[in-house]
Amino acid sequence: MNTLTFEIPGVIQPQERPRFSRRGKKVVTHDAPKSKDFVKIVAWQNKPSELITEPIKLKADIFFMPPKKYHTGPKRKLIASGELRPMTKPDLDNLIKGIKDGCNNYLA
C-alpha cells in the first residue's frame, strides 16, 4: 500500500451547512468556502502522479490551540500533563468532512 502524506498548515475550519440564497424565483445552494478551498490547494500541490485505484485510508492528526479561558498558569500545567482536555466545538465529523471534501477530485 502506498502512503501519501501532507500537512495542511493553519486553522482547519469545520464543514458548515450549505447556505441557500434566492435569485429571483430560483433557490441556489452553495457551501461556505472557509477552509475547503485551502485544503483543495494543498491537495492539488500533493496530488499523486497516477490515479489512486485502491481503497483509501484517511488518518488525520488535528491540533488546536486551547481557548483563551484555558490560558491561565494552573490550567496550562493540567493541559501539558494530559489531565485537562479542552472539550469544545467543532464536531470531529465536520472537521474530517471539510478535509475530505477539499481532497475530492485530487486524490480520488
C-alpha positions as CSV (number, residue, x, y, z in Angstrom):
1,M,0.0,0.0,0.0
2,N,1.4,3.4,-1.0
3,T,1.4,6.2,1.5
4,L,0.6,9.8,0.7
5,T,1.3,12.3,3.5
6,F,0.8,16.0,3.6
7,E,0.3,18.7,6.1
8,I,-2.4,21.4,6.0
9,P,-1.0,24.3,7.9
10,G,-3.2,26.9,9.5
11,V,-6.5,26.6,11.2
12,I,-8.9,24.0,9.8
13,Q,-12.5,25.1,9.8
14,P,-15.3,22.5,10.2
15,Q,-17.5,21.9,7.2
16,E,-20.5,24.2,7.6
17,R,-24.1,23.5,6.5
18,P,-24.9,24.5,2.9
19,R,-26.3,28.0,2.5
20,F,-29.4,28.8,0.5
21,S,-30.0,32.1,-1.4
22,R,-32.7,33.2,-3.7
23,R,-32.1,34.7,-7.1
24,G,-35.4,35.8,-8.4
25,K,-37.6,32.7,-8.3
26,K,-34.7,30.3,-8.2
27,V,-33.2,29.0,-5.0
28,V,-29.4,28.3,-5.2
29,T,-27.3,26.2,-2.7
30,H,-23.7,26.8,-2.0
31,D,-21.1,25.6,0.6
32,A,-19.3,28.0,2.8
33,P,-15.8,28.1,1.4
34,K,-13.8,28.8,4.6
35,S,-11.3,26.0,4.6
36,K,-12.3,23.7,1.8
37,D,-10.7,25.9,-0.8
38,F,-7.4,26.0,1.2
39,V,-7.5,22.2,1.5
40,K,-8.0,22.0,-2.2
41,I,-4.8,24.0,-2.9
42,V,-2.8,21.8,-0.6
43,A,-4.3,18.6,-2.0
44,W,-3.6,19.8,-5.6
45,Q,0.0,20.5,-4.7
46,N,0.4,17.0,-3.3
47,K,-1.6,15.0,-5.8
48,P,-0.1,11.7,-6.9
49,S,1.2,11.3,-10.4
50,E,-1.1,8.3,-11.0
51,L,-4.7,7.8,-10.3
52,I,-5.4,6.0,-7.0
53,T,-7.3,2.8,-7.7
54,E,-7.1,1.0,-4.4
55,P,-9.0,1.8,-1.2
56,I,-8.0,4.9,0.6
57,K,-7.5,5.1,4.4
58,L,-7.5,8.6,5.9
59,K,-5.6,9.4,9.1
60,A,-5.8,12.9,10.4
61,D,-3.9,14.4,13.3
62,I,-5.6,17.7,14.2
63,F,-4.1,20.1,16.7
64,F,-5.9,23.0,18.3
65,M,-4.9,25.9,20.5
66,P,-6.8,25.8,23.8
67,P,-9.5,28.5,24.2
68,K,-8.5,31.7,26.0
69,K,-10.2,30.6,29.2
70,Y,-7.5,27.8,29.4
71,H,-4.6,30.3,29.2
72,T,-4.1,30.6,33.0
73,G,-1.0,29.1,34.5
74,P,-2.6,26.2,36.5
75,K,-4.7,25.1,33.6
76,R,-1.7,25.1,31.2
77,K,0.0,22.7,33.5
78,L,-3.0,20.4,33.6
79,I,-3.2,20.5,29.8
80,A,0.5,19.7,29.5
81,S,0.2,16.8,31.8
82,G,-2.9,15.5,29.9
83,E,-5.2,15.8,32.9
84,L,-7.3,18.5,31.3
85,R,-8.5,18.4,27.7
86,P,-10.5,21.3,26.4
87,M,-13.8,19.9,25.2
88,T,-15.4,22.4,22.9
89,K,-16.7,22.6,19.4
90,P,-16.1,21.8,16.5
91,D,-17.5,18.4,15.8
92,L,-14.9,15.9,14.6
93,D,-17.2,14.7,11.8
94,N,-17.5,18.2,10.4
95,L,-13.7,18.7,10.6
96,I,-13.0,15.5,8.7
97,K,-15.7,16.2,6.2
98,G,-14.1,19.6,5.4
99,I,-10.8,17.8,4.7
100,K,-12.3,15.0,2.6
101,D,-14.4,17.4,0.5
102,G,-11.3,19.5,-0.1
103,C,-9.5,16.4,-1.4
104,N,-12.2,15.4,-3.8
105,N,-11.0,15.2,-7.5
106,Y,-7.4,15.5,-6.5
107,L,-6.7,12.3,-4.5
108,A,-9.6,10.0,-5.6
